[in-house]
Amino acid sequence: MALSKRISFDSRNNLNVITNQVLHTHQSLKTAGVELEKRSINRPANKNLLSLSQLRQVIGIFMSGKANVNIEEKVSQSPLSNSEYITLIHLYLNELFDIYPAGQMGDYTKCMLASYPLFIAVALYVNDKMENQPIEQRQQLIATRMSKLKEVDWSPDNPIWKEFKGTYKGRPPIFHLSKDKNNIEELVRWLYSC
């Protein structure tokens, strides 16, 4: 069965339940766009911010604190309730869409947050060492950490992106950040310096 169908219809898994509830209840996320048919987004043509599979991975970071391939095992013993995770994810998305408009965030020619490695790095930064903390502390830290990102120039023209691993692709050539783990860790370290 396709992952998108499993996410949509498998209610035995908390990760899938939370993913579906966030997908259906967060209006700005709907505006930004979630691709339901493909596992990943082909840039720059597809302007959706995330695929359903990528959204699930981001939600898994909120539950486990890590970007894992086999996330189901890691989230089975999550310390918060589903509704608490949904509250945290909504707060994160609200803060994110305050940084850059939802309708334009998936446009790689305008915003580097359309780059999945950078999007994952922001989620990891916001959740760093927080997976076992109470919801109140996590809410406060999400707001604090996200507020530090409001001054970042997220445009693809910002020369900072060239300091990370990546390649130029397409016509006109657009810099695409590398998806490898070390590069994402470097992006998280850089986010702390903002």
C-alpha positions as CSV (number, residue, x, y, z in Angstrom):
1,M,0.0,0.0,0.0
2,A,1.3,3.5,-0.8
3,L,2.6,5.5,2.1
4,S,0.1,8.3,1.4
5,K,-2.8,5.8,1.7
6,R,-1.3,4.4,4.9
7,I,-1.0,7.8,6.4
8,S,-4.5,8.8,5.4
9,F,-6.3,5.6,6.5
10,D,-4.2,3.9,9.2
11,S,-5.5,5.2,12.5
12,R,-3.7,2.6,14.6
13,N,-0.5,4.7,14.4
14,N,-0.4,7.9,16.4
15,L,2.0,9.5,13.9
16,N,-0.5,9.0,11.1
17,V,-3.4,10.2,13.2
18,I,-1.5,13.4,14.2
19,T,-0.4,13.9,10.6
20,N,-3.9,13.7,9.3
21,Q,-5.3,16.0,12.0
22,V,-2.6,18.7,11.3
23,L,-3.2,18.3,7.6
24,H,-6.9,18.9,7.9
25,T,-7.0,21.5,10.6
26,H,-4.1,24.0,9.8
27,Q,-5.4,26.5,7.3
28,S,-2.0,28.1,6.5
29,L,-0.6,24.6,5.8
30,K,-3.4,24.0,3.4
31,T,-2.5,27.4,1.7
32,A,1.2,26.4,1.6
33,G,0.2,23.1,0.0
34,V,0.8,19.5,0.8
35,E,1.4,17.1,-2.1
36,L,-0.7,14.0,-1.5
37,E,0.3,11.8,-4.4
38,K,4.1,12.0,-4.5
39,R,6.7,11.1,-1.8
40,S,8.8,14.2,-2.5
41,I,8.5,17.6,-4.3
42,N,10.2,18.2,-7.6
43,R,11.5,21.8,-7.4
44,P,11.1,24.4,-8.7
45,A,8.0,23.4,-10.8
46,N,5.9,22.1,-7.8
47,K,5.0,24.9,-5.5
48,N,3.6,22.8,-2.7
49,L,5.6,23.2,0.5
50,L,5.7,19.6,1.5
51,S,4.6,16.1,0.5
52,L,2.4,14.2,2.9
53,S,5.4,11.9,3.6
54,Q,7.6,14.9,4.4
55,L,5.0,16.4,6.7
56,R,4.9,13.0,8.5
57,Q,8.6,13.1,9.0
58,V,8.5,16.7,10.4
59,I,5.8,15.6,12.8
60,G,8.0,12.6,13.7
61,I,10.7,15.1,14.7
62,F,8.2,16.7,17.2
63,M,7.6,13.3,18.7
64,S,11.1,11.8,18.8
65,G,13.4,14.8,18.5
66,K,15.2,13.2,15.5
67,A,14.8,12.7,11.8
68,N,14.4,9.0,11.6
69,V,13.7,6.6,8.7
70,N,11.9,4.1,10.9
71,I,10.0,6.6,12.9
72,E,7.2,4.3,14.0
73,E,9.5,2.6,16.5
74,K,10.7,5.9,17.9
75,V,7.3,7.5,18.4
76,S,5.5,4.5,20.0
77,Q,6.5,5.7,23.5
78,S,5.9,9.4,23.1
79,P,5.6,11.4,26.4
80,L,2.8,13.8,25.2
81,S,-0.8,13.1,24.1
82,N,-1.8,13.5,20.5
83,S,-3.6,16.7,21.2
84,E,-0.5,18.2,22.9
85,Y,1.6,17.3,19.8
86,I,-1.0,18.9,17.6
87,T,-0.9,22.0,19.7
88,L,2.9,22.2,19.4
89,I,2.9,21.6,15.7
90,H,0.2,24.3,15.2
91,L,2.3,26.7,17.2
92,Y,5.4,25.9,15.1
93,L,3.5,26.3,11.8
94,N,1.9,29.6,13.0
95,E,5.4,30.9,13.9
96,L,6.8,29.6,10.6
97,F,4.1,31.3,8.5
98,D,4.7,34.5,10.4
99,I,8.3,34.4,9.1
100,Y,7.3,33.9,5.5
101,P,3.8,33.9,3.8
102,A,2.3,30.5,3.4
103,G,1.3,31.0,-0.2
104,Q,4.8,31.7,-1.3
105,M,6.9,29.5,1.0
106,G,6.8,26.5,-1.4
107,D,8.2,28.6,-4.2
108,Y,11.9,27.8,-4.4
109,T,12.6,30.8,-6.5
110,K,11.5,33.1,-3.6
111,C,12.1,31.2,-0.4
112,M,14.8,28.7,0.7
113,L,12.4,27.2,3.2
114,A,11.0,25.3,0.2
115,S,14.2,23.3,0.4
116,Y,13.4,20.2,2.4
117,P,16.8,19.9,4.0
118,L,16.4,23.5,5.4
119,F,12.8,22.8,6.4
120,I,13.9,19.7,8.3
121,A,16.8,21.6,9.9
122,V,14.4,24.3,11.2
123,A,12.2,21.5,12.7
124,L,15.2,19.8,14.3
125,Y,16.5,23.2,15.7
126,V,13.1,24.0,17.2
127,N,12.9,20.5,18.8
128,D,16.5,20.1,19.8
129,K,16.8,18.3,23.2
130,M,13.1,19.0,23.8
131,E,11.4,15.7,23.1
132,N,11.0,14.8,26.8
133,Q,10.1,18.2,28.1
134,P,6.6,19.2,29.3
135,I,4.4,20.9,26.8
136,E,4.6,24.3,28.5
137,Q,8.4,24.4,28.3
138,R,8.3,23.3,24.7
139,Q,5.8,25.9,23.7
140,Q,8.0,28.6,25.2
141,L,11.1,27.4,23.5
142,I,9.4,27.0,20.1
143,A,8.3,30.6,20.3
144,T,11.7,31.8,21.5
145,R,13.7,29.8,18.9
146,M,11.3,30.8,16.0
147,S,11.4,34.5,16.9
148,K,15.2,34.4,16.4
149,L,14.6,33.3,12.8
150,K,12.5,36.3,11.9
151,E,15.4,38.4,10.7
152,V,16.9,35.7,8.4
153,D,16.9,36.5,4.7
154,W,15.3,33.3,3.4
155,S,15.7,34.3,-0.3
156,P,17.7,32.1,-2.6
157,D,19.9,35.1,-3.3
158,N,21.3,35.1,0.3
159,P,25.0,34.1,-0.1
160,I,24.9,32.2,3.2
161,W,23.3,29.2,1.4
162,K,26.5,28.7,-0.6
163,E,28.4,28.0,2.6
164,F,26.5,24.6,2.8
165,K,26.8,21.6,0.6
166,G,24.6,21.7,-2.5
167,T,24.5,21.9,-6.2
168,Y,23.0,24.1,-8.9
169,K,20.2,22.5,-10.9
170,G,17.7,23.6,-13.5
171,R,17.3,26.6,-15.8
172,P,17.8,29.2,-14.5
173,P,20.3,27.4,-12.2
174,I,19.0,27.4,-8.6
175,F,21.1,26.3,-5.6
176,H,19.7,23.1,-4.0
177,L,20.9,22.2,-0.5
178,S,22.2,18.7,-0.1
179,K,20.0,16.3,1.9
180,D,22.9,14.5,3.6
181,K,22.8,14.2,7.4
182,N,26.0,16.2,7.9
183,N,24.7,19.1,5.9
184,I,21.4,19.2,7.8
185,E,23.4,19.2,11.1
186,E,25.5,22.1,9.8
187,L,22.2,24.0,9.0
188,V,21.0,23.3,12.5
189,R,24.2,24.7,14.0
190,W,23.9,27.8,11.8
191,L,20.3,28.3,12.9
192,Y,21.6,28.5,16.5
193,S,23.8,31.3,15.5
194,C,21.0,33.4,14.1
